[in-house]
């Protein structure tokens, strides 16, 4: 019987404290979002950044190690390519920003194809001409620049996704003690 009374008292205390907190929140202007579907969760900027950086660094490092050891050149090339081309865009894809993700991946793919065309197309020699070196350097700079751009733009993509997922209307109770007035503010976002 004591256990039931203690549990009931604890439940009463929790309800009393939560009602006191609710009353305190209502004494100042508050924002209560009315949602039709509370299952939608906001996406995390940290998770998006981790996906972009992790999907870039891990395959690239493993690919370079595999190419350096010459153990499995095909696997190393595939990992290096996927990390360098698709990796930086993974945070954008996570945030639902397919346009920015695909633009960055397409530019990097073009740069990688240009480098592979110059180095394996029969025009590359050991001495290397200055035009070939400039082409390769330019393609690598463009590839690196778009990778940095895709990773840096992830927070913007995640914030835009989260804003789009929020409901289109909110209901805010308004209490003005000096004027002894109360009301509701309905905001609709189109």
N, C-alpha and C positions, 0 to 999 in steps of 0.2 A: 504494500500500500504506500510506503514511503517513496518508493521508486516512481510510482505513478504521480504522486503529488509533486515530487521534485521535477519530473519531466514536464508536468502541466505548468508549474511555476516558471520553469525555464522558457517554455513556449510563450507564456504570457509576457515575460520580460522581453523576449525577442520581438514580439508583436508591438509592445508598448514603445520600445526604443525605435523600431522602424517607423511607427506612426509619428513619433516625436521628430524624427529626421525628416519625414515627409512634410510635416507642418513647418519645420524650419526652412525647407527648400521652397515652400509656397510663399513664405514671407518676403522673399526677394524674387525679382523677375526670373522665371524659369522657362525652359524649353522642353516641351514634351513632344516627341515625334510620334505621330500616329502612323503605324505601319500596317499594310495589308498582308505582308508576309515577312515575319521576323526571322525566317530561316536563312535569308541572304546574309552572308558574313562579308565583312570588309576584308580586302586582301592586304597583306603586310608588305611594306616597303622593304623591310629587312629580308624577307623571304625572296622577294623579287631580285634584290641585289645579290643575294647568296646564289640564286639560280644562275644569274648571268655570269658572275665571277667564277663560280664553281664549274659551270658547264664550259667555261673557256679555259680555265687554268688546268683542271685535272686531265681532260683528254689531251691537251696540248703538251703537258709535261710527260705523260705516259707515252704519247706518240713520239716525242723527241727522244726519249730514252730508248724506245724500241728501234728507232732509226739509227741511233748512235751505236747500239749493240749489233745492229744488222741481223737481229734474230728473226724478226718478222717484218719485212719492209712494207708489205701490203697493209698489215694491221697498223703499223706506225703512221703510214701516210693517211689512212682512213681516220685515225684518231686525231692526228694533227689537223686535217682538213675539217672534221666536224667541230673540233674545239675552236678553230680559227674562224670558221664561216658561220656556223649556227649558234655556237656557245653564247656570244654576247647578246643575241636576240632572245634568249630564253626568258629573261625577265620581262621583256615586252610581251611575249606570247602568254606568259603567266597572267599579266595584267589585261589580257584581251586586246592589246594594241598590235594587231596583226600587220597593219600598214607600216609602222615604224620598224617592226621586226623584219618584215620581208624586204623593205628597202635596204636596210643595213646588210642583211644576208646576201641580197642580190649584188650589191656593190662589192662586197668582199669576195663573192664567188667570181665576179668578173675580174677582180684584181688577181686572184689566185690562178685563174685560167690564163691571164696574160703572162704571169710569171712562169707558169708551167709551159706555155707555148714558146716563150723565149728560151727557156733552159733546155727543153727537150725537143724543140722543133728543128734541130739541125743547124740553127744559126749561131748557137752559143759555142764559143771555143774557150780554151783554157785561159787565154789572155783576156778575152772579153772586150768588146768595143765599148766606147763611152756611151753610145746610144743605148746599147743593151743594158749597161749598168744603170743608166738613168731611168730606163723603163722599169727595171726591176725595183729600184729604189722608190720610184714614184708609186708603183703598185703596192709595195709594202707599206708606205706611208699612208696611202688611202685606206688600205685594209686596217691598219692600226688605228687610224683616226675614226673610222666608222665603228670599230669595236669599242673605243672609248666613248663615242657618242651614244651608242646603244646602251652601254652600261650606265652612263651618266643620266640618261633620260628615263630610266626605270622609275624613279620616284614620281616623276610627272605622270607617267602612264598609269601607275598604281593609284595616284590621287584622282586622276580623271575617271578611272574605273569606279572607284569608291563613290565619287560624286554622282555618277550615272546610276548607281545602284540604290542610292538613297531615294526615299519616297518623294513624290512630287508635292506633298503637302505636309504641313506641320501645324500643330495646335499648341498655342502657348497661353497658359493662364497668366493674367496680368492683375496684380494687386498693388494698389497705390494707397498705403496707409495714411499719408497726410491728407489726401482728398477723400478718404474713406470710400473708395470705389474699387470694384472688381470687374473683370471682364475676360473675354477670350480673344486672342489674336489668331486668326486663321491665315496662313501664308500658303499660296499655291504657286508652284514653280512649273512653268510650261516649257 
